[in-house]
Amino acid sequence: VVTIAGKLHDRLRAKLGVVCLIVLLIASHVVFDPSLDDLRGKSFDAYQQLSPRANSASSVVIVGVDDDTIGVEGRWPWPRNRIADLIASVHSSGVSVLGIDVLFSEPDESPGGVARDDLLARTIASSPTILATSIGDYPGSKIPQTSIGWAVVGNGNAEALPWQPGIIASTATIRAGAAGLGIVRSVSDSDGVVRTVPLVWAAKAADQLSLWPAFSLELARVYKSGTGYALRVRPSGFEALKLADTIIPLSNGGAVWLWEQAAAIPRVSALDVMAGKAGDVLKGKIAILSVNALGVDKFHTTPTVAARSGAEIHAVLANQLLDGKFLSEPADAKTVERLWFLVSALLLLVASYFFANRLWLLLTAGLALCLAPLLAGYSAYLQSAQLYEPVQPAVGLAAVA
């Protein structure tokens, strides 16, 4: 035993350069951690590209004011009485909830505008309708009152949560009868890809903090006949949200990972809805009314789609909320990845001693150790919806090998 230990020590001492490389790689991973986050995001994208979420059935349909609709009904924006007619047609198609991805932040000041605004307000109030709202640094904007109840628990301080100073909502007249207001803002990563979407936002005015749900979250709440939310906070920020019987894990900033679905999002032209040709495609569903004509809508890049409209992102997220399936990156993920690399690298060193005269066996062991992080990361994604970054440990092990 002493002889073997001595030979092992001599062999490892001879491989001092490799040991230094291992230490250097771990130190570099710690020092350049923020710069490597883009690579983490792309690895997580690869999981979804290989195996997107298999949703049970799409509960959301997009009603699009598309090029055909504008070609017949005229250019956007429409007079609000015509928008009211479209909303009435959607409701008469049997939807459970309608979300309107359009802001009516200014009153109609043209002749007859007051009557048109009143008609739009009455139509919105006639059936469950969620109105889009925006949040950000909007000087001079007022934060409207909201009737949604929030129960905040946990060992964090709600007053210390990250917040925005302003909100842009539809006019008081138009939003008065809405079933809810939802934030439609999304935030992309540094490479321009939307991977997470904030579900909870905080706004503050005159030292008064108010909490605001995302557009998709409000759609899911009304669809489930919920009356409010329970929010758990920790000292570092948000932790989790409860919607009916569903627990939703949140990042410190209140976001949830966008988990793309395999099935396409059903959509129907607003022109067909207004003509009564939509059939039963909207019956019992959540409908999102959106303007997706060329040159009007704004598109975003997501993990699996190069150009998704904002309405599509909220449709995917609403389906995800109703299915109760969520991705999570464990808090200790980077520590686990570094330990995995360290242990595997040391195993490579030990294997190089025992298999020094068996080259093919050594190559096989090295290949297995390099591939193991990739397989383990993909397995964690499939089996438990947990996100670990496997490429960096695998590349480091290849360098050691």
N, C-alpha and C positions, 0 to 999 in steps of 0.2 A: 504494500500500500504506500509506504514511504517513497519507494522508488518511482512508482507511477505518479505520485503527487509531485515529486521533484522534476520528473520529465515534463509533466503538464505545466509546471511553473516556468521551466526553461522555454518551452514552446510558446507560452503566452507572452513571456518577456520578449521573445523574438518577434512577436506580433504587436509590439508596442505601438507601432504606427496605426494599426487597425483600432486598437483601444483608443488612441487619440482621436481617430476619425469618429468613433461612436460618441465620445464626449463632445466633440465639436458639433456633430449633427444635432444632438439634444440641445446644446446651448443655443445653436442657431435657431432651432424651432421655438425656443422660449423668447429669444430676443426679437426675432422677426415675425412673431405671432400675428400681429394685426395685418401685416402685408400678405400673409398666407390665407387670409379669410376668403379671398376670391376663389382660391383653389378649393377650399372646403365647399363653397357654394356650388361649384361646377361638379364636384364629386356627388353631392346630394342631388343635383339635377340628373346625373347619370342613373341614379336609382330609379327616379320617376320615369325616365325615358325607357328604361328596360321593363319596369313593372309599374305602370300608373295604377291609381286606386280603382278597384273594381266596385263602383257604387251599385247599390241594389236596383234603384230605378230613379231616374231624374225627376225631382219634384219641382223643378224650375223650368219655365219656358220664357224665352226672350221674345217680346213683341217689338219688332224693329220698324222704325220709320226709315225705310231703306230708299234706294234710288228709285225703285218702281213707285213707291208711295209718293215721293216728292214729285215724280214726273206727272202724276195724276192730280195730286192735291195741291201742288204749288210748293215753292221754296220755303225752307225753314228759316226763322221761326214762324209758326202759324199763329193766327189770331186765337186767343184763349178760349173762345167759344167753340172753335173747331177742335182744340185739344180736349175740351170737356166732352165733346161728342165721341172722340176716340176713347177716352177713359170710360165713358158710359158703355160703349160697345165691348170693351174688355170685361167690365164687370158683368155685363149681360151674358158673356160666354161661360160664366160659371166658375171664375177663379176664386180661390180661397183668400188670397192676399195679392194686392197689386203694389209693386214698388215703382215709383216714378223717378227715373234717373235724369231728371231735368230740374234746374233751379228756377224758381219764379221770384227772384230776389227784389224785383222792382215792380211797383204797381203799373198797370196799363193806363198811361196818361193820355191816350188818344181819345177822340170823341166816342162816347159809349163804353169807355174802358172800365169804369166802375161796375157796370152791369155785367160785363164779360168776366171780370174778376169774381164777382159774386156767384155767377153761374159755375165757374170752375171750382170755387170753394164748396158749393153745395154738392157738386158731382163727386168731389173727393171725399166729402163727409158721408156720402150715401152708402159706402161699402169700405171694408178695411183697406186703407191705403197708407203706404209709407212714403214719405217725401225725402229726397236727397238733401243733404246738408254738407257744407264744406267747413273745415277748421284750419286755422293757421294764423299767421301774423297779419291780421287785417285791421289796420288802424281805423278807429272810429266805429267799428262794428259793435253791435250790442249782442250779448249772449241771451237768447230767448229762454223763457221758462219751459221746463219739461215736466211731464206728469209721470215719467217712468221712475219706479222705485228702485233704490240701490241699497242693499244691505252689505256693509263693508266690515269684514272680520280679518283677523290675523295679527301678527306682531309688528306690522309696519304702520307707518303714519300716512294716511290718505292725503294729508296736506303737503307731504313731501314728494308726491308723484310728479313725474314730468307733465307739464301742461302747456297749452297754447293760449294766446291772449284774445283770440277773436273767432267768431263763427259767422258764416254767411248762410242764412236760411231763407226760405220763401217768406213772403210777406205775412204779417200776422193774420190778415183776412183769409189767405189761401191755406195756411197751415192750421187754422183753428180747429177744423174737424178731422184732421189726419189722425190715423191710429198710432203714428210714431214718426220720429225724425231720425235718420241714420246718416252717419258720416261716410262719404264716398271716397275720401282721399286714400290713396295707396302710396307706399314708399318703396322705391327700388334700391337695390344694393349698389355699390360703387361701380359695378360693371353694367348697370342698367337693367338688371333682371329683377322682377318682383318675385321674391321667394317667401316673404312673410307679409301678412296684412294685419295692421292693428285692429283689434276687435273693440278695445276700450280706449277712449280718449278723455283727457281732462282739460277743461277750460277754466280760466280764472279771470274774474273781473271784480274790481273793488274788494280784493282779498276774499272773494267768495268762490270756492271751488265747486264745479259741477261736472258730473261724469256723463259721457256721451257714448252710445253704442255705434258700432259700424252698421252700415246699410244692410249688409247680409245678416248680421245678428238680429236686427229688428225684424227683418222678414221672417227669420226662423222663430223668433219669439211670438209674433202674432199668429203665425201658422200653427204653433203649438198651444195657442191660447194662454200664453204666459202673461203675467202682469208686471214682472220686474226681474231683477237680477241679484244674485249674491256674489260678491267679489271678495277674494282673499288676497291680501297684500302682505309683502314681507319688507324688511328694511331696505332692500335693494330695489324695490319697485313692485310691479304686479306679480301675482303667482298663479292664480286660477280663477275661473269664472264658472258659475253654475247657472245653466239655462234649463228650467224644468228639472228633469232627472239626469241631465248630461253635465259632466264635469269637463271643462275645457282648459287644458294647460296653457299658460300664457308666458311670454318672455317678460323680462323686467320692464320693457317698454309697452307691454299690453298687447303684443302681437301673437298670432298663431301662424304656423307654417302652412303655406298654400300647398295642398296635396292634390295635384291634377288628377282628373278622372279619365278613365279609358274611353267612356262613351261620349259622343258628341252632345253638345247642349242643344236641345230642341229649340227651334225658333220659328216664328210665324210672322209674315208680313203684316204690318198695321193696315195695309190696303185690304187684305183678305178679312181681317177682323172687322173693319168698318163696313165691308160688304156682306158680312154674315157668313163668310165662307171658311171660318176657322174650324168648324166641326167641334169635336169634343177634346181637341188637343189642349185646351186651357182648363177644362173642367176639373175642379178640385186641386188645381196647381197653384204654385206661386208664379206670378207673371212679373217680369221686369220690363217696363216700357222704356225703350232707349232709342236715341237717334243714331243710327249707324250708317247713314248715307256717306258716300265718298266725300272726303274733305271736311266733314262735320265732326265725326267721332274721333276720339283720341285712342291710340293703341299702345299696348305695353307688351314687353317680352316677359314670358313666364318660363318655368323650367322645361316645358315641353312644347310650347307654342311661340313662334317668333312674333306674332302680332295678335294679341287678345284685347278686345275692348274692355273698358272698365266694367260694363254690365256683365260680360262673360266671367270676369274674375269674381264678381260678387255672386254670380250664379253657381260657380264651382264651389265657392266657400259656403254658400247656403246649403247646398247638397251635402257638403262635408259635415256641417253642423247638425243636419238632420240625421245623417248616418252615424254620428257620434264617433268618427274615426279621425285621429290626429297624430301627426308626426311630432317627435320631441327629440331635441339634442340634449342628452344628459349633462348635468352641470359639471361632472367630472370627466367628460368625454376626452378632452385633450390630455388629461393626466393618464387615462387608460391607454390612449394611443402611444404616449411616450413610454410608458412602462412596457407595453407590448413590444415596441421596437427594441428597448434595452434588453429585455429577457431573450428575445429572438436573436439579437445580435450576439449575446453571450453564448447562446446555444450554437450559433454558427462557429464561434471560436473553439468551443469544446469539440464540435463535430470535426473541425479541421485537424484536430489532434488525433482523434480515434480513427478517422477515415482517411488519413493522409495518403495511404497507399491504395486506396480504393476510390479512384477519381470519380467514376460514374455514380457510385453510392453517395459521395460527397456532393456532387452536382445535383443529384435527386433531392437530397436533404435541403440543400440551399434553395432550390426552386420551390420546394414545398413551403419553406419558411417565408419566402418572398410572396407567395400567392396566398398564404393563410390570412393576412389582414384583409385582402380583397374579398375573400369568401366569407370571412367572419362579419365584415361590415355589411355585405349584401344580405347575409342571413339575418342579422339584427334588424335590418330594414323590413324584410319580409315577415319575420316572425313576431316582432314586438314593436314595429314602427319607430325604432330608435335610430338616430343618425350618428354614425361614427365616420370619420374621414380615413379611408384606408390607403389612399394613394401615397401620401407622404411616408408612412411607415414602410410601405412596400418598396418605394424608391430608395429610401435610406438603407434598407436591408440589402437591396441589390448592390448598392455601393460598397457595403461591408463585404458582401459575398465576392 
